[in-house]
Amino acid sequence: MSDLLYTEEEEALRSAVRSLLADHCDAATVAARAETDQPHDRALWKSLTEDMGLAGLLVPEELGGQGASHREVAVVLEELGRSVAPVPYLTSAVIATEALLACTGDEVSALLTALASGRTVGVLTAPLSAAPGQPFNGVRADGGRLDGRVTGVADAIAADVLLVPTGGGLYAVDAGADGVTVEPQTSFDRTRPVATVTFAGAPARVLTGNALPAVRRALRAGAGLLASEQLGVADWCLTETVRYTRERHQFNRPVGSFQALKHRLAQVWLEVVGMRAAARNAAATLASGSDDADIAVAVAQSYAGPAAVHAAEEALQLHGGIGMTWEHPVHLYLKRAKADSIALGSAGRHREELAELVDLRAP
């Protein structure tokens, strides 16, 4: 069984990422940027990718990446979750990269090198709500041209290249090509915006003749590592709420000393501990290529979504009146937690998948 504790290298990576985010991703800036038509922080993305090389963690060294594993990526996503960082890391450095790693060829290698550098952002044109193994349609290929429409594609407005699954294969399309339209949709979580992508005779390059294995691999890795982002969200909510209840006084006592609040915070702490175990196990099984990866991912997502939402809801309520204001950042975390709870499959969808995997179907 894998050791789920963080290694010294992982802790050093965490420290470096947290320090960068503390300097360049404060809550006020994130909230202000989310209200604009350019919610992604390009300067922060450049620092994370070109300066620190984090976009290429999953990419082999011979293709310009770091040759690391899903465990290191999980640490990065924890810290990005703690800051609700508005960068396309999950969609480009994880999901799009994993889809390409399931393919072969010179075009694929070139795309992996480009994504590893961070100067190119890749997005798989699947709805953000799509779970691993869940069928979705919308685009058809005809002689190297694509036609169709996909809604709810996360971070599509930041994409330089779109990876498009069809019934006949997986294609690469330049986001700025003729026949490609990316129309922003109203997003609940504006730090991870979604859009409708429309293809009208768009020129495409085929990457593989069978998209199913690549898409399933990409969405499975995305779902498993999303649990680490959700862990970061929940951990911030718990930490900040404990701090606030120690400082806030009523009746000459810290409100955190009241037994009812202690019980609520203790319950959140237990859920965060459980999330950490499930998220670390999902990352470790993905990193080792274990046969149990499907089960680990389903377990992590069955638990992490509701737990992160609960932590964010408790944070908002236990901050009292200040928690209800637009100036306090807790609303960013609640929106991210709620959006993540239906991203890459809801908890109920993953429980159904888990029941099938362990042969415990409902009667």
SERO-4910 file (N, C-alpha, C, O; in steps of 0.05 Angstrom, whole numbers):
BEGIN
 pado doro    nc1    nc2    nc3   cac1   cac2   cac3    cc1    cc2    cc3    oc1    oc2    oc3
  Met    A     17    -24      0      0      0      0     18     25      0     38     25     13
  Ser    A     10     45    -15     26     69    -17     25     85      9      6     84     24
  Asp    A     47     99     15     49    117     38     35    143     30     44    156     11
  Leu    A     14    150     43     -2    173     36      8    199     49     -2    220     43
  Leu    A     28    197     66     39    221     79     55    237     58     65    226     38
  Tyr    A     56    262     62     71    280     43    101    276     47    111    275     69
  Thr    A    115    274     25    144    271     26    157    299     30    143    319     28
  Glu    A    183    299     36    196    324     39    195    341     14    192    365     15
  Glu    A    198    328     -9    197    342    -35    169    354    -39    167    377    -49
  Glu    A    148    339    -32    121    350    -35    116    373    -16    103    393    -24
  Glu    A    126    372      8    123    395     26    139    419     16    129    442     19
  Ala    A    162    415      5    177    437     -7    162    450    -30    162    474    -33
  Leu    A    150    433    -47    134    443    -69    110    459    -58    104    480    -69
  Arg    A     97    448    -38     74    463    -26     83    491    -16     70    511    -21
  Ser    A    106    491     -2    115    516      8    121    537    -14    114    560    -11
  Ala    A    133    528    -35    139    546    -57    114    556    -71    112    580    -77
  Val    A     95    539    -76     70    547    -89     54    566    -70     43    586    -80
  Arg    A     52    559    -45     37    576    -26     50    603    -24     35    623    -22
  Ser    A     76    605    -24     89    630    -22     83    648    -47     78    672    -44
  Leu    A     84    635    -70     78    650    -95     49    660    -95     44    683   -101
  Leu    A     30    643    -86      2    651    -86     -3    672    -65    -20    690    -70
  Ala    A     11    671    -43      8    692    -23     16    720    -33      4    740    -26
  Asp    A     36    720    -51     45    745    -62     29    755    -85     27    779    -90
  His    A     17    737   -100      5    744   -126    -25    737   -129    -36    741   -150
  Cys    A    -37    726   -108    -65    717   -111    -81    723    -86    -93    705    -74
  Asp    A    -82    748    -78    -97    755    -55   -127    756    -62   -135    759    -85
  Ala    A   -143    752    -41   -172    748    -46   -185    772    -59   -203    769    -76
  Ala    A   -177    796    -51   -189    821    -63   -185    822    -93   -202    830   -108
  Thr    A   -160    815   -101   -154    815   -130   -170    794   -145   -180    799   -167
  Val    A   -172    770   -133   -188    749   -146   -217    757   -149   -229    753   -170
  Ala    A   -228    769   -128   -257    777   -129   -261    799   -150   -281    798   -164
  Ala    A   -243    818   -151   -245    839   -171   -242    829   -199   -257    837   -217
  Arg    A   -223    811   -203   -219    800   -230   -243    783   -239   -249    783   -263
  Ala    A   -256    770   -221   -279    753   -228   -302    769   -239   -319    757   -253
  Glu    A   -303    794   -234   -325    811   -244   -319    823   -271   -335    838   -282
  Thr    A   -296    816   -283   -288    827   -309   -293    806   -330   -301    783   -324
  Asp    A   -289    813   -356   -292    794   -377   -266    779   -382   -264    763   -401
  Gln    A   -245    783   -365   -220    768   -366   -214    757   -339   -196    767   -325
  Pro    A   -229    737   -330   -226    727   -303   -199    712   -298   -191    710   -274
  His    A   -186    702   -318   -161    687   -314   -138    707   -309   -136    728   -321
  Asp    A   -121    699   -290    -98    715   -283    -74    705   -299    -61    686   -292
  Arg    A    -69    718   -322    -47    710   -340    -20    713   -327     -2    696   -332
  Ala    A    -16    734   -311     10    738   -298     16    715   -278     38    705   -277
  Leu    A     -4    708   -263     -1    685   -244      4    659   -259     21    643   -251
  Trp    A    -10    655   -281     -6    631   -297     22    630   -307     35    608   -307
  Lys    A     33    652   -316     61    653   -326     80    646   -303    100    631   -308
  Ser    A     75    656   -280     93    650   -257     92    621   -250    113    609   -244
  Leu    A     68    609   -250     65    581   -243     78    562   -264     88    541   -257
  Thr    A     76    570   -289     83    552   -310    111    557   -321    129    540   -320
  Glu    A    116    581   -331    142    587   -343    164    590   -322    186    582   -327
  Asp    A    157    602   -299    177    606   -278    182    581   -261    204    575   -254
  Met    A    160    567   -254    162    544   -236    160    518   -250    166    497   -239
  Gly    A    151    518   -275    149    493   -291    127    474   -282    129    450   -287
  Leu    A    106    484   -270     85    467   -259     66    456   -280     52    436   -274
  Ala    A     64    468   -303     46    458   -324     55    431   -335     39    416   -346
  Gly    A     81    425   -332     92    401   -344     98    379   -324    114    361   -330
  Leu    A     85    380   -301     91    359   -280     85    331   -291    100    312   -284
  Leu    A     64    328   -306     57    301   -316     70    294   -342     67    271   -352
  Val    A     84    313   -354     95    308   -381    124    297   -378    139    307   -361
  Pro    A    131    276   -393    158    265   -391    179    285   -397    175    305   -412
  Glu    A    202    281   -385    225    300   -387    233    303   -416    241    325   -425
  Glu    A    233    281   -432    242    283   -459    224    301   -477    232    308   -499
  Leu    A    200    307   -466    182    325   -481    181    353   -468    163    368   -474
  Gly    A    200    358   -451    201    385   -439    187    388   -413    185    410   -402
  Gly    A    177    366   -402    162    367   -376    180    360   -353    205    360   -355
  Gln    A    168    356   -329    182    350   -305    184    320   -299    200    312   -282
  Gly    A    167    304   -312    168    275   -307    160    268   -278    169    248   -268
  Ala    A    143    285   -266    134    279   -239    109    262   -239    103    249   -260
  Ser    A     94    261   -218     71    244   -216     46    259   -207     47    283   -202
  His    A     24    244   -205     -1    256   -196      0    266   -167    -15    283   -159
  Arg    A     18    254   -152     21    263   -124     30    292   -122     20    308   -107
  Glu    A     50    300   -139     59    327   -139     38    346   -150     34    368   -140
  Val    A     23    337   -171      2    353   -182    -20    358   -160    -31    379   -159
  Ala    A    -25    337   -144    -45    340   -123    -38    362   -103    -55    376    -94
  Val    A    -12    363    -96     -3    384    -78     -7    412    -90    -16    430    -76
  Val    A     -1    415   -115     -5    441   -129    -35    448   -128    -42    471   -123
  Leu    A    -52    428   -134    -81    434   -135    -92    440   -107   -111    456   -105
  Glu    A    -81    428    -86    -89    436    -59    -85    466    -55   -102    480    -45
  Glu    A    -61    475    -62    -54    503    -58    -71    522    -76    -78    543    -67
  Leu    A    -76    513   -100    -93    529   -118   -121    531   -107   -134    551   -109
  Gly    A   -131    509    -95   -157    509    -82   -158    528    -58   -178    541    -54
  Arg    A   -137    528    -43   -135    545    -19   -137    575    -27   -144    592    -11
  Ser    A   -129    581    -51   -129    609    -61   -151    614    -82   -152    637    -92
  Val    A   -167    595    -88   -186    596   -110   -174    610   -134   -185    629   -145
  Ala    A   -150    601   -141   -134    615   -161   -148    613   -189   -155    591   -197
  Pro    A   -151    636   -202   -165    636   -229   -145    629   -251   -139    646   -268
  Val    A   -136    604   -252   -118    595   -273   -128    569   -284   -141    553   -269
  Pro    A   -123    562   -309   -133    538   -322   -115    513   -316   -110    498   -335
  Tyr    A   -107    510   -291    -88    488   -286   -101    460   -288    -91    443   -301
  Leu    A   -124    457   -276   -138    431   -277   -145    423   -305   -141    400   -313
  Thr    A   -154    443   -321   -163    437   -348   -140    432   -368   -142    415   -385
  Ser    A   -119    447   -365    -96    445   -384    -75    426   -375    -67    408   -389
  Ala    A    -64    431   -350    -41    415   -340    -49    387   -332    -32    370   -329
  Val    A    -75    382   -327    -84    356   -319   -101    342   -341    -93    323   -353
  Ile    A   -125    353   -346   -144    339   -364   -134    338   -392   -132    316   -404
  Ala    A   -127    361   -404   -117    361   -432    -91    345   -434    -88    331   -454
  Thr    A    -74    348   -415    -48    334   -416    -52    304   -414    -39    289   -429
  Glu    A    -70    295   -397    -75    266   -394    -88    255   -420    -81    233   -428
  Ala    A   -105    270   -433   -116    261   -458    -94    257   -479    -95    237   -494
  Leu    A    -75    276   -480    -53    273   -499    -34    250   -492    -24    237   -510
  Leu    A    -30    245   -467    -13    223   -458    -24    196   -466     -9    176   -467
  Ala    A    -49    195   -473    -61    170   -482    -58    166   -512    -66    145   -522
  Cys    A    -47    185   -525    -43    184   -554    -14    183   -562      4    187   -545
  Thr    A     -8    178   -587     20    177   -596     22    193   -622      2    199   -635
  Gly    A     47    199   -630     52    212   -655     67    239   -652     68    249   -630
  Asp    A     77    249   -673     93    274   -672     75    298   -665     84    315   -650
  Glu    A     51    299   -675     33    320   -668     27    321   -638     26    342   -625
  Val    A     23    297   -627     17    295   -598     41    304   -582     38    319   -563
  Ser    A     65    295   -590     89    303   -576     93    333   -576    101    345   -556
  Ala    A     88    345   -599     91    374   -601     71    389   -583     78    409   -571
  Leu    A     47    379   -582     26    391   -565     34    388   -535     30    407   -519
  Leu    A     44    365   -527     52    360   -500     75    379   -492     75    390   -470
  Thr    A     94    383   -510    115    402   -504    105    430   -501    114    445   -484
  Ala    A     86    438   -518     74    464   -516     59    468   -490     61    489   -478
  Leu    A     43    448   -482     28    451   -458     47    451   -433     42    465   -414
  Ala    A     68    435   -435     87    434   -412    100    461   -408    107    468   -385
  Ser    A    104    477   -429    117    503   -426     99    523   -413    109    543   -402
  Gly    A     73    519   -414     54    538   -403     47    560   -422     28    575   -417
  Arg    A     62    563   -444     55    584   -463     31    577   -480     20    594   -494
  Thr    A     24    552   -480      0    543   -494    -19    531   -473    -11    514   -457
  Val    A    -45    538   -474    -65    527   -457    -83    509   -474    -93    516   -494
  Gly    A    -86    484   -464   -102    465   -478   -127    459   -462   -126    458   -437
  Val    A   -149    454   -475   -175    448   -462   -188    425   -477   -191    426   -502
  Leu    A   -197    405   -463   -214    384   -474   -242    394   -476   -254    402   -456
  Thr    A   -254    393   -500   -281    404   -504   -302    383   -495   -316    371   -511
  Ala    A   -303    380   -469   -323    364   -456   -337    381   -436   -325    399   -424
  Pro    A   -363    377   -431   -376    393   -410   -362    389   -383   -353    367   -377
  Leu    A   -361    410   -367   -348    408   -341   -361    387   -324   -349    375   -306
  Ser    A   -387    382   -329   -402    363   -312   -397    334   -320   -407    316   -307
  Ala    A   -383    329   -343   -380    302   -353   -363    285   -334   -342    293   -326
  Ala    A   -374    261   -327   -360    243   -310   -344    223   -326   -351    219   -350
  Pro    A   -323    210   -315   -308    190   -330   -327    167   -340   -343    157   -324
  Gly    A   -326    161   -365   -342    140   -376   -370    149   -384   -385    133   -395
  Gln    A   -377    174   -378   -404    184   -385   -404    193   -414   -388    209   -422
  Pro    A   -422    182   -431   -423    190   -459   -432    219   -463   -450    228   -448
  Phe    A   -421    233   -482   -431    259   -489   -425    263   -519   -405    253   -529
  Asn    A   -442    277   -532   -440    281   -561   -441    311   -567   -443    327   -549
  Gly    A   -440    317   -592   -442    345   -599   -426    353   -623   -432    373   -636
  Val    A   -404    339   -629   -386    346   -651   -383    323   -670   -379    300   -661
  Arg    A   -383    328   -696   -379    307   -716   -356    316   -734   -353    340   -739
  Ala    A   -342    296   -745   -319    302   -763   -326    293   -791   -340    273   -795
  Asp    A   -318    309   -811   -322    303   -839   -299    313   -855   -296    337   -860
  Gly    A   -281    294   -862   -258    302   -879   -240    322   -867   -231    341   -881
  Gly    A   -233    320   -841   -216    339   -828   -229    365   -820   -215    384   -813
  Arg    A   -255    367   -822   -270    390   -813   -290    382   -792   -301    360   -793
  Leu    A   -293    399   -772   -311    393   -750   -335    411   -750   -333    435   -756
  Asp    A   -358    400   -742   -382    415   -739   -396    405   -713   -396    381   -707
  Gly    A   -408    424   -699   -422    416   -675   -419    437   -653   -408    459   -657
  Arg    A   -429    430   -630   -431    449   -608   -429    435   -581   -441    414   -577
  Val    A   -412    446   -563   -410    434   -536   -413    457   -516   -401    478   -519
  Thr    A   -430    453   -497   -435    473   -476   -421    466   -450   -414    443   -445
  Gly    A   -417    487   -434   -406    483   -407   -377    474   -407   -369    458   -390
  Val    A   -361    483   -426   -333    476   -427   -316    495   -410   -316    519   -415
  Ala    A   -304    484   -389   -289    501   -370   -263    512   -383   -249    498   -397
  Asp    A   -258    538   -378   -234    551   -386   -230    553   -416   -207    558   -425
  Ala    A   -251    549   -431   -248    550   -460   -240    578   -470   -226    580   -491
  Ile    A   -247    599   -455   -240    626   -464   -210    631   -462   -200    650   -474
  Ala    A   -196    614   -446   -167    618   -443   -152    599   -462   -127    600   -462
  Ala    A   -165    582   -476   -152    561   -491   -138    571   -517   -148    589   -530
  Asp    A   -115    559   -522   -101    564   -548   -106    541   -567   -107    544   -591
  Val    A   -110    517   -556   -116    493   -572   -138    478   -558   -138    474   -534
  Leu    A   -157    468   -574   -179    452   -564   -176    423   -573   -170    418   -596
  Leu    A   -179    405   -554   -178    377   -560   -207    367   -561   -222    368   -542
  Val    A   -215    358   -585   -243    354   -590   -249    324   -595   -241    314   -616
  Pro    A   -263    311   -577   -271    283   -582   -296    282   -600   -315    297   -597
  Thr    A   -296    264   -619   -319    259   -636   -324    228   -636   -310    213   -623
  Gly    A   -345    220   -650   -350    192   -652   -328    177   -667   -326    152   -664
  Gly    A   -311    191   -682   -291    178   -698   -263    182   -688   -244    169   -698
  Gly    A   -258    199   -668   -231    202   -658   -228    228   -642   -247    241   -635
  Leu    A   -202    233   -635   -196    258   -620   -181    276   -638   -161    268   -651
  Tyr    A   -189    301   -640   -178    321   -658   -166    345   -643   -176    351   -621
  Ala    A   -147    358   -654   -136    383   -644   -145    405   -662   -142    404   -686
  Val    A   -154    427   -650   -164    450   -665   -152    475   -652   -154    479   -628
  Asp    A   -141    493   -668   -132    518   -658   -156    535   -650   -175    538   -666
  Ala    A   -155    546   -626   -179    561   -616   -185    586   -633   -208    594   -633
  Gly    A   -165    596   -646   -169    620   -662   -174    614   -691   -175    633   -708
  Ala    A   -178    589   -699   -182    581   -726   -209    590   -737   -228    594   -721
  Asp    A   -211    593   -763   -237    599   -775   -257    577   -769   -250    553   -769
  Gly    A   -281    584   -763   -302    564   -758   -303    557   -728   -319    539   -721
  Val    A   -287    569   -711   -289    564   -682   -299    588   -668   -289    610   -671
  Thr    A   -320    584   -652   -331    606   -636   -333    597   -607   -343    576   -601
  Val    A   -322    614   -590   -323    608   -561   -340    631   -548   -331    654   -547
  Glu    A   -363    623   -538   -382    643   -527   -384    639   -497   -394    618   -488
  Pro    A   -375    658   -481   -377    655   -451   -406    651   -442   -424    663   -452
  Gln    A   -409    633   -422   -435    629   -409   -434    642   -381   -412    647   -371
  Thr    A   -457    646   -370   -458    656   -342   -449    633   -324   -461    612   -323
  Ser    A   -428    638   -309   -416    617   -292   -422    623   -263   -419    646   -253
  Phe    A   -430    603   -248   -434    606   -219   -408    612   -206   -406    631   -189
  Asp    A   -387    597   -213   -360    602   -203   -345    617   -224   -336    605   -244
  Arg    A   -342    643   -221   -330    659   -242   -300    658   -242   -287    669   -260
  Thr    A   -288    644   -223   -259    639   -224   -252    616   -242   -229    612   -249
  Arg    A   -272    600   -249   -269    579   -269   -292    581   -289   -312    567   -287
  Pro    A   -290    600   -308   -312    605   -326   -317    583   -346   -298    569   -354
  Val    A   -342    580   -354   -349    561   -374   -359    575   -399   -366    599   -398
  Ala    A   -359    561   -421   -366    573   -447   -378    552   -465   -375    528   -461
  Thr    A   -392    561   -485   -403    544   -507   -383    546   -530   -376    568   -539
  Val    A   -374    523   -540   -355    522   -562   -370    511   -586   -382    489   -585
  Thr    A   -370    526   -608   -384    519   -632   -364    515   -655   -346    532   -659
  Phe    A   -367    494   -670   -350    488   -693   -367    489   -718   -388    476   -720
  Ala    A   -358    504   -738   -373    506   -764   -353    502   -786   -342    522   -797
  Gly    A   -347    477   -793   -327    471   -813   -299    478   -804   -282    486   -821
  Ala    A   -293    476   -779   -267    483   -768   -246    463   -776   -251    439   -774
  Pro    A   -222    472   -786   -201    453   -794   -189    440   -769   -184    453   -748
  Ala    A   -185    413   -770   -176    398   -747   -154    378   -755   -153    370   -778
  Arg    A   -138    371   -736   -116    352   -739   -123    327   -722   -127    330   -698
  Val    A   -123    304   -734   -130    280   -720   -107    271   -702    -84    271   -711
  Leu    A   -113    264   -677    -93    255   -658    -94    225   -654    -74    211   -651
  Thr    A   -118    214   -654   -123    185   -651   -150    178   -663   -168    194   -663
  Gly    A   -152    154   -673   -177    146   -685   -198    137   -666   -221    133   -674
  Asn    A   -191    134   -640   -210    125   -620   -207    144   -596   -187    142   -581
  Ala    A   -226    161   -592   -224    181   -570   -231    170   -543   -223    182   -523
  Leu    A   -246    148   -542   -257    139   -516   -236    134   -495   -239    144   -472
  Pro    A   -214    119   -500   -194    114   -479   -181    140   -470   -176    143   -446
  Ala    A   -175    158   -488   -162    183   -481   -180    200   -464   -172    212   -444
  Val    A   -206    202   -471   -225    219   -456   -230    207   -429   -231    221   -409
  Arg    A   -233    181   -427   -237    168   -401   -213    172   -383   -216    179   -360
  Arg    A   -189    169   -394   -165    173   -377   -164    202   -367   -157    206   -344
  Ala    A   -169    220   -385   -168    249   -378   -188    256   -356   -181    269   -336
  Leu    A   -213    247   -359   -233    254   -340   -229    240   -313   -236    250   -292
  Arg    A   -219    215   -315   -213    201   -290   -192    215   -273   -194    219   -249
  Ala    A   -170    222   -287   -149    237   -273   -159    264   -263   -153    272   -240
  Gly    A   -175    277   -279   -186    303   -271   -203    300   -246   -202    316   -227
  Ala    A   -220    280   -246   -238    276   -223   -222    268   -198   -228    278   -176
  Gly    A   -202    251   -201   -186    243   -178   -171    266   -166   -169    268   -142
  Leu    A   -160    283   -183   -143    306   -173   -161    330   -165   -152    347   -150
  Leu    A   -185    331   -175   -204    352   -166   -208    349   -136   -213    369   -123
  Ala    A   -207    325   -126   -211    321    -97   -190    336    -81   -196    345    -59
  Ser    A   -166    338    -92   -145    353    -78   -151    383    -78   -146    397    -58
  Glu    A   -162    393   -100   -170    421   -101   -193    426    -80   -192    446    -66
  Gln    A   -212    408    -79   -233    410    -60   -223    409    -31   -233    423    -14
  Leu    A   -202    393    -27   -190    392     -1   -178    419      6   -180    428     29
  Gly    A   -164    432    -13   -153    458     -8   -174    479     -1   -170    495     17
  Val    A   -197    478    -15   -219    496     -9   -229    492     19   -232    511     35
  Ala    A   -234    466     26   -245    460     53   -225    467     75   -233    477     96
  Asp    A   -200    462     70   -180    467     90   -178    497     96   -175    505    119
  Trp    A   -179    514     75   -179    543     79   -203    551     96   -201    567    114
  Cys    A   -226    540     89   -251    548    103   -249    541    132   -256    557    150
  Leu    A   -239    517    139   -236    509    167   -215    526    181   -221    536    203
  Thr    A   -192    530    169   -171    546    182   -180    574    188   -175    585    210
  Glu    A   -192    587    168   -200    615    171   -223    617    191   -225    637    206
  Thr    A   -241    598    192   -263    599    211   -254    595    239   -263    609    258
  Val    A   -235    577    244   -224    573    270   -210    599    279   -213    607    302
  Arg    A   -194    611    261   -181    636    268   -201    658    276   -197    672    295
  Tyr    A   -222    660    260   -241    681    265   -256    677    291   -260    696    306
  Thr    A   -264    652    297   -279    647    322   -261    650    346   -272    653    368
  Arg    A   -235    649    343   -217    655    365   -215    685    371   -212    693    394
  Glu    A   -217    701    349   -214    729    352   -240    744    358   -239    765    372
  Arg    A   -262    734    348   -288    747    352   -299    741    380   -301    718    388
  His    A   -305    763    395   -315    760    422   -344    768    425   -353    787    412
  Gln    A   -358    753    441   -385    761    450   -387    753    480   -377    732    488
  Phe    A   -400    770    495   -403    766    524   -375    762    537   -372    745    555
  Asn    A   -355    777    527   -328    776    538   -315    749    535   -297    742    550
  Arg    A   -324    734    515   -312    708    510   -308    704    480   -324    715    464
  Pro    A   -287    690    471   -285    683    442   -309    666    434   -316    647    449
  Val    A   -321    672    412   -345    656    404   -337    627    399   -354    609    400
  Gly    A   -312    622    393   -303    595    388   -303    578    414   -300    553    412
  Ser    A   -306    591    437   -307    575    462   -335    565    468   -339    549    486
  Phe    A   -355    573    452   -382    563    456   -385    534    446   -375    528    424
  Gln    A   -397    518    462   -397    489    456   -410    483    429   -400    465    415
  Ala    A   -432    496    423   -446    490    398   -427    495    374   -427    480    354
  Leu    A   -411    517    375   -393    522    353   -370    503    352   -361    495    331
  Lys    A   -361    495    376   -339    475    377   -348    449    363   -333    437    348
  His    A   -373    441    368   -383    416    355   -384    418    325   -377    400    311
  Arg    A   -393    441    316   -395    445    287   -367    445    274   -363    434    252
  Leu    A   -348    458    286   -321    459    275   -307    432    277   -292    425    259
  Ala    A   -313    417    298   -301    391    301   -312    372    279   -296    356    268
  Gln    A   -337    375    272   -348    359    250   -335    366    223   -328    348    208
  Val    A   -330    391    218   -316    399    194   -288    389    194   -278    379    173
  Trp    A   -274    390    217   -247    379    218   -246    350    211   -229    341    197
  Leu    A   -265    334    222   -266    306    216   -270    301    186   -258    283    174
  Glu    A   -287    317    173   -292    314    145   -267    322    129   -262    309    108
  Val    A   -253    342    137   -228    350    123   -207    328    125   -193    322    106
  Val    A   -205    316    149   -186    294    152   -193    271    133   -176    259    120
  Gly    A   -219    265    131   -228    243    113   -223    251     84   -215    233     68
  Met    A   -227    276     77   -222    285     50   -192    282     43   -185    273     21
  Arg    A   -175    289     62   -146    287     57   -138    258     51   -123    253     32
  Ala    A   -149    239     66   -142    211     62   -152    202     35   -138    188     20
  Ala    A   -177    209     28   -188    200      3   -174    213    -21   -169    200    -41
  Ala    A   -168    239    -19   -155    253    -41   -126    243    -45   -117    239    -67
  Arg    A   -112    239    -23    -84    228    -25    -84    200    -37    -67    194    -53
  Asn    A   -104    184    -29   -105    157    -40   -111    157    -70    -99    142    -85
  Ala    A   -129    175    -78   -135    177   -107   -110    186   -123   -104    174   -144
  Ala    A    -95    205   -112    -71    215   -126    -50    193   -126    -36    189   -147
  Ala    A    -47    178   -104    -26    157   -103    -33    134   -122    -14    123   -135
  Thr    A    -58    126   -124    -65    104   -142    -62    113   -172    -54     97   -188
  Leu    A    -69    137   -177    -64    147   -205    -35    148   -211    -27    142   -234
  Ala    A    -18    156   -192     10    158   -196     23    131   -201     41    128   -217
  Ser    A     13    111   -187     25     84   -189     13     68   -212     23     46   -218
  Gly    A     -9     78   -224    -22     62   -245    -36     38   -234    -39     18   -248
  Ser    A    -45     40   -209    -58     17   -195    -84      9   -208    -98     26   -220
  Asp    A    -90    -17   -207   -116    -26   -217   -139    -16   -200   -162    -17   -209
  Asp    A   -133     -5   -176   -154      5   -159   -159     35   -164   -174     47   -148
  Ala    A   -148     46   -185   -150     75   -189   -179     83   -193   -188    104   -183
  Asp    A   -195     68   -208   -223     74   -213   -238     76   -186   -254     94   -182
  Ile    A   -233     56   -169   -246     56   -143   -238     79   -126   -254     92   -113
  Ala    A   -212     85   -125   -202    107   -109   -213    134   -118   -220    150   -101
  Val    A   -215    138   -144   -226    163   -154   -255    165   -147   -265    186   -139
  Ala    A   -270    143   -150   -299    144   -143   -303    149   -114   -321    164   -106
  Val    A   -287    137    -97   -289    142    -68   -283    171    -61   -298    184    -46
  Ala    A   -262    182    -73   -254    209    -67   -275    229    -75   -282    247    -60
  Gln    A   -287    225    -99   -307    244   -108   -334    239    -95   -350    258    -92
  Ser    A   -340    215    -86   -364    210    -71   -364    226    -45   -385    235    -35
  Tyr    A   -340    230    -33   -338    242     -7   -331    272     -9   -342    288      6
  Ala    A   -313    279    -27   -301    306    -27   -321    328    -33   -321    349    -21
  Gly    A   -338    324    -53   -357    345    -61   -375    354    -39   -375    378    -32
  Pro    A   -390    337    -26   -408    345     -5   -392    356     19   -401    376     32
  Ala    A   -369    345     25   -353    354     48   -343    383     44   -343    399     62
  Ala    A   -334    388     20   -324    415     14   -346    436     15   -343    458     26
  Val    A   -370    429      5   -393    447      6   -400    452     35   -406    475     43
  His    A   -401    431     51   -408    434     80   -388    453     94   -396    470    109
  Ala    A   -362    449     89   -342    466    101   -346    495     93   -343    513    110
  Ala    A   -352    500     68   -356    528     59   -381    540     71   -381    563     78
  Glu    A   -402    524     72   -427    534     84   -423    541    113   -433    561    123
  Glu    A   -409    524    128   -404    529    156   -386    554    159   -390    570    178
  Ala    A   -367    557    142   -350    580    143   -366    606    140   -362    625    155
  Leu    A   -383    606    120   -400    630    116   -417    636    140   -419    659    149
  Gln    A   -430    615    151   -449    620    173   -434    627    199   -443    645    213
  Leu    A   -411    615    204   -397    620    229   -381    646    229   -372    655    250
  His    A   -378    657    205   -367    684    204   -388    706    210   -382    729    211
  Gly    A   -413    697    213   -434    716    221   -439    736    198   -438    730    175
  Gly    A   -445    761    206   -453    781    187   -431    787    167   -437    792    143
  Ile    A   -406    787    175   -384    793    156   -382    772    134   -374    778    112
  Gly    A   -390    747    141   -389    726    121   -409    730     99   -406    718     77
  Met    A   -430    745    104   -451    750     84   -444    773     65   -458    778     46
  Thr    A   -422    787     70   -416    810     54   -399    803     30   -385    782     29
  Trp    A   -400    820     10   -385    816    -15   -356    820    -10   -339    808    -25
  Glu    A   -348    836     10   -320    842     15   -305    818     26   -281    815     22
  His    A   -319    800     40   -305    777     52   -302    755     31   -321    750     16
  Pro    A   -279    742     29   -274    723      7   -288    696     10   -287    680     -8
  Val    A   -303    691     32   -315    665     36   -334    658     13   -338    634      7
  His    A   -346    678      1   -365    672    -21   -351    660    -45   -363    644    -59
  Leu    A   -326    667    -49   -311    655    -71   -307    625    -66   -309    609    -85
  Tyr    A   -302    618    -41   -298    589    -34   -324    574    -35   -324    550    -44
  Leu    A   -346    586    -27   -371    572    -29   -379    567    -58   -389    545    -65
  Lys    A   -374    586    -75   -381    583   -103   -363    562   -116   -372    545   -132
  Arg    A   -337    562   -109   -319    542   -120   -327    514   -110   -328    495   -126
  Ala    A   -334    512    -85   -342    486    -74   -367    476    -87   -369    452    -93
  Lys    A   -387    493    -91   -412    485   -103   -407    477   -132   -419    457   -141
  Ala    A   -392    492   -147   -386    486   -175   -371    460   -177   -377    443   -194
  Asp    A   -351    456   -160   -335    432   -160   -352    407   -153   -345    385   -162
  Ser    A   -373    411   -138   -389    388   -129   -404    374   -152   -412    352   -150
  Ile    A   -407    389   -174   -420    377   -198   -401    375   -221   -409    366   -243
  Ala    A   -376    382   -217   -356    380   -238   -345    352   -240   -341    339   -220
  Leu    A   -342    342   -265   -331    316   -271   -347    294   -257   -336    274   -248
  Gly    A   -373    298   -254   -391    278   -242   -398    286   -214   -381    293   -198
  Ser    A   -424    285   -208   -433    291   -181   -426    268   -162   -418    247   -171
  Ala    A   -429    273   -136   -424    252   -116   -442    228   -121   -433    205   -119
  Gly    A   -467    233   -128   -485    211   -133   -477    195   -157   -479    170   -157
  Arg    A   -467    208   -178   -458    194   -202   -434    176   -195   -432    154   -205
  His    A   -416    186   -178   -392    170   -171   -400    148   -152   -387    127   -152
  Arg    A   -420    151   -135   -429    129   -118   -441    107   -135   -437     83   -130
  Glu    A   -455    114   -156   -466     94   -174   -443     79   -187   -444     54   -190
  Glu    A   -422     93   -196   -399     81   -208   -385     62   -188   -376     40   -196
  Leu    A   -383     72   -164   -369     55   -143   -385     30   -138   -373      9   -134
  Ala    A   -411     32   -137   -428      8   -133   -424    -13   -154   -423    -37   -149
  Glu    A   -421     -4   -179   -415    -22   -201   -388    -34   -198   -384    -58   -204
  Leu    A   -368    -19   -190   -341    -28   -189   -337    -50   -168   -322    -68   -171
  Val    A   -351    -47   -145   -348    -66   -123   -371    -86   -122   -374   -101   -103
  Asp    A   -388    -86   -143   -410   -105   -145   -429   -103   -121   -437   -124   -110
  Leu    A   -437    -79   -114   -456    -75    -93   -479    -57   -103   -485    -36    -92
  Arg    A   -491    -66   -126   -512    -50   -138   -537    -50   -120   -542    -68   -105
  Ala    A   -552    -28   -123   -577    -26   -108   -597    -47   -118   -597    -53   -142
  Pro    A   -613    -59   -101   -632    -79   -110   -654    -67   -127   -671    -82   -137
***
